[in-house]
């Protein structure tokens, strides 16, 4: 037996509240905020830091700095471009 529309909306609201409370508080206040999937400022800062460490490692010819920079850039690149299946949309090739 299908659920009534109100019950589905309440379930959707509860799930959204658990996943992204900042977004739901902003919507209630009437000032929409970006959902969590689109907030990536920290990832861009991590990418910039990784590039700076990598560049300084190259300039100073220090293998440990180069390795650290490469690891940081790789981690930040994953944060900037997350897995599309986690975002709820599927790509069809």
C-alpha positions in Angstrom: 0.0 0.0 0.0 1.6 3.3 -1.0 2.3 5.9 1.6 0.4 9.2 1.6 2.2 12.2 0.3 2.5 13.8 3.7 4.3 10.8 5.2 6.8 10.7 2.3 7.5 14.4 2.7 8.0 14.0 6.5 10.4 11.1 5.8 12.3 13.2 3.2 12.5 16.1 5.7 13.9 13.9 8.5 16.5 12.3 6.2 17.6 15.7 4.9 17.8 17.1 8.5 20.1 14.2 9.4 22.3 14.5 6.3 22.7 18.3 6.2 21.3 20.2 9.2 22.9 23.6 8.0 20.9 23.4 4.7 17.6 22.7 6.4 18.1 25.4 9.0 18.8 27.9 6.2 15.7 26.8 4.3 13.5 27.2 7.3 14.9 30.7 7.9 14.1 31.6 4.3 17.8 32.1 3.3 18.8 29.1 1.2 22.4 27.9 1.6 24.3 25.6 -0.6 23.8 21.9 0.1 26.8 20.0 1.4 27.5 18.4 -2.0 28.4 21.8 -3.4 30.4 23.3 -0.5 34.0 22.7 -1.5 35.9 25.7 -0.2 38.1 23.6 2.1 38.9 21.3 -0.8 40.2 24.2 -2.9 42.3 25.4 0.0 43.8 21.9 0.4 44.5 21.8 -3.3 46.3 25.2 -3.1 48.3 24.0 0.0 49.3 20.8 -1.8 50.4 22.7 -4.9 52.5 25.1 -2.7 54.1 22.2 -0.9 54.8 20.4 -4.2 56.2 23.5 -5.7 58.5 24.2 -2.8 59.6 20.6 -2.8 60.6 20.9 -6.5 62.4 24.2 -5.9 64.3 22.9 -2.8 64.9 19.4 -4.4 63.5 17.7 -1.3 61.9 14.3 -2.0 59.9 14.3 1.2 58.2 17.6 0.3 57.5 16.4 -3.2 55.9 13.2 -1.9 53.9 15.2 0.7 52.7 17.6 -2.0 51.7 14.8 -4.3 49.7 13.1 -1.6 48.0 16.4 -0.6 47.1 17.2 -4.2 45.7 13.7 -4.7 43.6 13.9 -1.6 42.3 17.4 -2.4 41.5 16.4 -6.0 39.2 13.7 -4.7 37.5 16.2 -2.5 37.0 18.7 -5.3 35.6 16.1 -7.7 33.7 13.6 -5.5 32.3 10.3 -6.6 29.2 11.1 -8.7 27.3 8.0 -7.3 27.5 9.5 -3.8 25.8 12.6 -5.0 22.8 10.7 -6.1 23.0 11.2 -9.8 24.2 8.5 -12.2 26.2 9.1 -15.3 25.2 7.2 -18.4 28.0 6.6 -20.8 
